[in-house]
Amino acid sequence: MSTQSALSITDGELDAAARRYELAGHDGAAAGRARDEFVSALVPFADRLAGRYRGRGVPYDDLCQVARLAMVRAVDQLDTDRGSFTAYAIMTVRGALRRHFRDTSWDTHVPRAVQELTLRLWAAVEDLARELRRPPTRAELAARLGVSGDEVTAALLASGAKAARSFNAPVSGDDGAAELGDLIGVRDSELEGLDDRLTVRELIARLPERERRILTLRFYGNQTQVEIAAATGLSQMHVSRLLSRTLAWLREAMLSDQPPPWAGQDEPDATELDMAVSRVGDVTVVAPRGEVDADNAERLRAALVHCCRHARSGVRVDLRRVPLLDAAGVAALARAYGVAHTSGVDFALVAPNPTVARCLRVAGLAPLVQRG
């Protein structure tokens, strides 16, 4: 059966065409071409069935798509021994169209039984109103439909769910009238911060247990650093450093698409600052290790000033092992740079982590960071 002949099949020839397609078999490439031709021939028939439901609130193109897919299912389940293919195809397509209306034309999901009862209900209302010459009661509707009063009530309530009202609909017919949404609910002042609160909660869950406990004691228990130190067995200065480091990490993580790794997870808890000094050619490399704060910044300043005064050509401060740098540490670096500049020595900072790099940017020392 050629494509040209297939496309010219009329409704009266569908049963004969179905019989020829069934006899052609369903194996091999020829069978696939025969199926495509048969389905193509059925497209106009499916579109005509869809056209009978036109103008009921569903786009015609959507109806055609539903009808065509149903027709394909009918072809896949073809068995002419069970009766007329035309009748079977019509029932299949109509059933699919009705299900589509039931599932998509209601703005709110309502059980199928209630939907069908709602349709019967309004027909019964019209019939009884003509017979009684007054609006029928719920008991009279229940008796006419053969259902209980509660089912009638459910159907009446469901009838309002078919078309939901928009929050942007005006309350009255005036153009400047208030919208329906303006009269419902109240403004939630905390709604705008909901995303931030959820993000902070997830980030806190990533912190080590010790840091989570310190944050809880400080911001939920309202304890001072001295009280937290007593509760955790740490020094007050160590608690201060941990709080600063944790809050700096949280701020950076809140501003990043991907949270940075926890910078302090592999750092020692000791307050001592270790420094390694080496020479690469004519350049002196100072590599501090540990947190730099008011307790040990003077040691770093003294070491850097000494190196800057005696370096041959340059000083590099390797910050990759410094997880935290406070104002005293920034002041030590600034002082060392001043001495290097006066001595004509090249001075640069190398490999700061994101937290330290941010402190350097705020302090105006970012130009000293060596790139690459």
C-alpha positions in Angstrom: 0.0 0.0 0.0 1.7 3.2 -1.1 1.7 6.5 0.8 -0.5 8.1 -1.9 -3.2 5.5 -1.6 -3.0 5.4 2.2 -3.6 9.1 2.5 -6.7 8.9 0.4 -8.5 6.3 2.6 -12.0 7.4 3.6 -13.8 6.6 6.8 -15.8 3.8 5.1 -12.6 2.1 4.0 -10.9 2.1 7.4 -12.0 -1.4 8.3 -10.7 -2.8 5.0 -7.5 -0.9 5.4 -7.1 -2.3 8.9 -7.6 -5.8 7.6 -5.0 -5.3 4.9 -2.5 -3.9 7.4 -3.1 -6.8 9.8 -2.6 -9.4 7.0 0.7 -7.6 6.1 2.4 -8.9 9.2 4.3 -7.0 11.8 7.9 -8.0 11.3 10.7 -6.5 9.2 11.2 -3.1 7.5 8.3 -3.5 5.2 5.9 -3.9 8.2 7.3 -0.7 9.7 6.6 1.2 6.5 3.2 -0.3 6.3 2.5 0.9 9.9 3.7 4.4 9.2 1.5 4.6 6.1 -1.6 3.3 8.0 -1.1 5.7 10.9 -0.6 8.6 8.4 -3.9 7.7 6.8 -5.7 7.8 10.1 -4.5 11.4 11.0 -7.3 13.2 9.2 -9.9 10.9 10.9 -8.4 11.6 14.3 -8.4 15.3 13.7 -12.1 15.2 12.7 -12.9 13.5 16.0 -10.9 16.1 17.9 -12.8 18.9 16.1 -16.1 17.7 17.7 -14.7 18.9 21.1 -13.5 22.3 19.7 -14.5 25.5 21.6 -14.6 23.9 25.1 -11.7 25.7 26.6 -8.9 23.5 25.3 -6.7 24.5 22.3 -7.6 22.6 19.2 -3.9 21.7 18.6 -3.8 20.0 22.0 -7.0 18.0 21.1 -5.5 16.9 17.8 -2.4 15.7 19.6 -4.4 13.7 22.1 -6.6 12.2 19.4 -3.6 11.2 17.2 -1.8 9.5 20.1 -5.0 7.6 20.9 -5.3 6.5 17.3 -1.7 5.2 17.4 -2.6 3.2 20.5 -5.6 1.8 18.6 -3.4 0.7 15.7 -0.9 -1.0 18.1 -3.8 -2.9 19.7 -5.5 -3.8 16.3 -7.4 -7.0 16.2 -10.1 -7.1 13.5 -11.4 -10.5 14.8 -12.9 -8.6 17.7 -15.1 -6.4 15.5 -15.0 -3.1 13.5 -11.7 -1.2 13.8 -13.5 2.0 13.0 -15.8 1.6 16.0 -12.9 0.6 18.2 -10.8 3.6 17.0 -13.7 6.0 17.7 -14.2 4.7 21.2 -10.5 4.9 21.9 -10.1 8.5 20.7 -13.2 9.7 22.4 -12.2 8.1 25.6 -8.8 9.8 25.4 -10.3 13.2 24.7 -12.7 12.9 27.6 -9.9 11.9 29.9 -7.9 14.9 28.7 -10.8 17.2 29.5 -11.3 15.6 32.9 -7.6 15.8 33.8 -6.7 19.3 32.4 -9.8 21.5 32.2 -10.2 21.7 36.0 -7.9 24.2 37.7 -8.0 22.2 40.9 -7.6 18.4 41.1 -10.9 16.7 41.9 -11.5 13.0 42.0 -13.1 11.5 38.8 -16.2 10.4 40.6 -16.9 13.9 42.0 -16.2 15.4 38.5 -18.8 13.2 36.9 -21.3 13.8 39.7 -20.8 17.5 39.3 -21.8 17.3 35.6 -24.9 15.3 36.5 -25.7 17.6 39.3 -26.2 20.8 37.3 -28.2 18.9 34.7 -30.5 17.7 37.6 -30.7 21.3 39.0 -32.0 22.6 35.6 -34.5 19.7 35.3 -35.9 20.1 38.8 -36.0 23.9 38.6 -38.3 23.6 35.6 -40.4 20.9 37.2 -40.7 22.6 40.7 -40.6 26.2 39.5 -38.1 26.9 42.3 -34.5 26.0 43.2 -34.4 22.4 44.3 -33.1 21.5 47.8 -30.1 19.3 48.4 -32.4 16.4 49.6 -34.4 16.7 46.3 -31.1 16.7 44.3 -29.8 13.7 46.2 -33.1 11.8 45.5 -33.0 12.6 41.8 -29.3 11.5 41.4 -29.6 8.5 43.8 -26.7 9.7 46.0 -26.4 10.8 49.6 -26.7 14.4 50.8 -22.9 14.5 51.6 -22.1 13.6 48.0 -24.3 16.4 46.7 -22.5 18.8 49.0 -19.1 17.6 47.8 -20.2 18.0 44.2 -21.5 21.6 44.9 -18.1 22.5 46.5 -16.2 20.9 43.6 -18.1 23.0 41.0 -16.2 26.0 42.3 -12.8 24.2 41.6 -13.3 24.0 37.8 -12.1 27.6 37.3 -10.0 29.1 40.0 -10.0 32.9 40.5 -6.8 34.8 39.9 -5.2 36.7 42.8 -4.8 39.5 40.2 -8.5 39.7 39.5 -10.0 43.1 40.4 -12.4 43.0 43.3 -14.9 45.2 41.4 -15.3 46.2 37.8 -13.4 49.5 38.2 -10.0 49.6 36.5 -8.3 51.0 39.6 -10.0 48.6 42.0 -7.9 46.5 44.4 -6.9 43.0 43.4 -8.2 39.9 45.2 -4.7 39.1 46.4 -4.4 42.4 48.2 -7.2 41.4 50.5 -5.9 37.9 51.4 -3.2 37.2 53.9 -0.6 39.6 55.5 2.9 40.6 54.6 5.6 38.3 56.1 8.5 40.5 57.0 10.8 37.5 57.4 10.0 35.9 54.1 12.8 37.7 52.2 15.4 36.2 54.6 14.1 32.7 54.3 16.7 31.6 51.6 19.5 33.1 53.7 18.4 31.3 56.8 18.2 27.9 55.0 21.6 28.5 53.4 23.2 29.3 56.8 21.7 26.2 58.3 23.2 24.0 55.6 26.6 25.7 55.9 26.7 25.3 59.7 26.0 21.6 59.3 29.2 21.3 57.3 31.3 22.8 60.1 33.3 20.6 62.5 31.5 19.8 65.8 33.7 22.1 67.9 33.0 25.1 65.7 29.2 24.3 65.6 29.2 24.2 69.4 31.0 27.5 69.7 28.6 29.2 67.4 25.6 27.8 69.3 27.0 28.9 72.6 27.7 32.4 71.3 24.7 33.2 69.2 22.0 31.0 70.7 23.3 30.8 74.3 24.4 34.4 74.3 27.5 33.4 76.2 30.7 35.5 76.3 34.0 34.3 74.9 35.2 33.7 78.5 32.2 31.6 79.3 32.6 29.6 76.0 36.3 29.1 76.8 35.4 27.6 80.2 32.7 25.4 78.6 35.0 24.1 75.9 38.3 23.9 77.7 40.0 26.4 75.3 41.6 29.7 76.0 39.6 32.9 75.4 42.0 33.9 72.7 41.6 30.6 70.9 37.8 30.9 71.1 38.1 34.4 69.6 40.2 33.0 66.7 37.9 30.1 66.0 34.9 32.5 66.0 36.6 34.9 63.6 37.7 32.1 61.3 34.3 30.4 61.3 32.4 33.7 60.7 34.8 34.6 57.9 34.2 31.2 56.2 30.4 31.6 56.6 30.5 35.0 55.0 32.6 33.8 52.1 30.4 30.7 51.6 27.3 32.8 51.6 28.7 34.9 48.8 29.9 32.0 46.7 28.0 29.6 44.4 30.1 26.7 45.7 31.1 26.8 49.4 34.9 26.9 49.8 36.6 24.1 51.7 36.8 24.5 55.5 40.1 26.3 55.8 40.7 25.3 59.4 40.0 21.6 59.3 43.7 20.6 58.9 45.3 23.4 61.0 46.8 22.8 64.4 45.0 24.2 67.5 48.2 25.6 68.9 48.6 29.3 69.3 52.3 29.3 68.5 53.4 30.6 65.1 56.0 28.6 63.4 58.1 30.2 60.6 60.4 28.7 58.1 63.0 30.9 56.3 64.7 29.7 53.2 66.5 31.2 50.2 65.7 30.6 46.5 68.5 32.3 44.6 68.6 35.9 45.8 65.1 35.8 47.1 64.3 35.1 50.8 61.2 33.1 51.4 59.4 33.4 54.8 56.7 30.7 55.4 54.7 31.2 58.6 52.5 28.4 59.8 49.5 28.9 62.0 47.0 31.7 62.8 48.4 35.2 63.0 46.8 37.4 65.7 47.7 39.9 68.4 49.5 37.2 70.4 52.1 36.3 67.8 52.0 39.1 65.1 55.0 40.8 66.7 57.1 37.7 66.0 56.1 37.7 62.4 56.8 41.5 62.1 60.2 41.2 63.6 61.2 38.3 61.4 59.9 40.0 58.2 61.6 43.3 59.0 64.9 41.5 59.6 64.6 39.7 56.3 63.7 42.8 54.4 66.7 44.7 55.8 69.1 41.9 54.9 67.6 40.4 51.8 69.7 40.5 48.6 66.9 41.3 46.1 63.5 40.3 47.3 61.3 38.8 50.1 58.4 36.4 49.5 55.9 35.7 52.3 54.3 32.3 51.7 50.9 32.4 53.3 49.5 29.1 52.2 49.8 27.7 55.7 48.1 30.7 57.4 44.4 30.0 57.9 43.6 33.3 59.6 45.1 36.7 59.6 43.7 39.4 62.0 44.3 43.2 62.1 47.6 42.7 64.0 48.9 40.3 61.3 47.9 42.8 58.5 49.8 45.5 60.4 52.8 43.3 60.5 52.8 42.7 56.8 52.2 46.4 56.1 55.2 47.3 58.3 57.4 44.8 56.6 56.4 46.2 53.2 57.3 49.7 54.3 60.8 48.5 55.4 61.3 46.6 52.1 60.2 49.7 50.1 62.6 51.9 52.0 65.4 49.3 51.5 64.7 48.9 47.8 63.8 45.3 48.2 61.0 43.6 46.2 58.3 42.4 48.6 55.4 40.1 47.7 52.8 37.9 49.3 52.3 34.4 48.0 49.3 31.9 47.9 46.9 33.3 50.6 43.8 31.3 51.1 40.4 33.0 50.2 39.8 34.1 53.8 43.3 35.7 54.1 43.1 37.1 50.6 39.9 38.9 51.5 41.5 40.5 54.6 44.3 41.7 52.4 41.9 43.2 49.9 40.0 45.1 52.7 43.3 46.3 54.1 44.5 47.5 50.6 47.4 45.0 50.4 45.9 43.0 47.5 48.5 44.6 45.0 51.2 42.8 47.0 49.8 39.4 46.2 51.9 37.6 43.6 49.9 36.3 40.7 50.5 32.9 39.1 
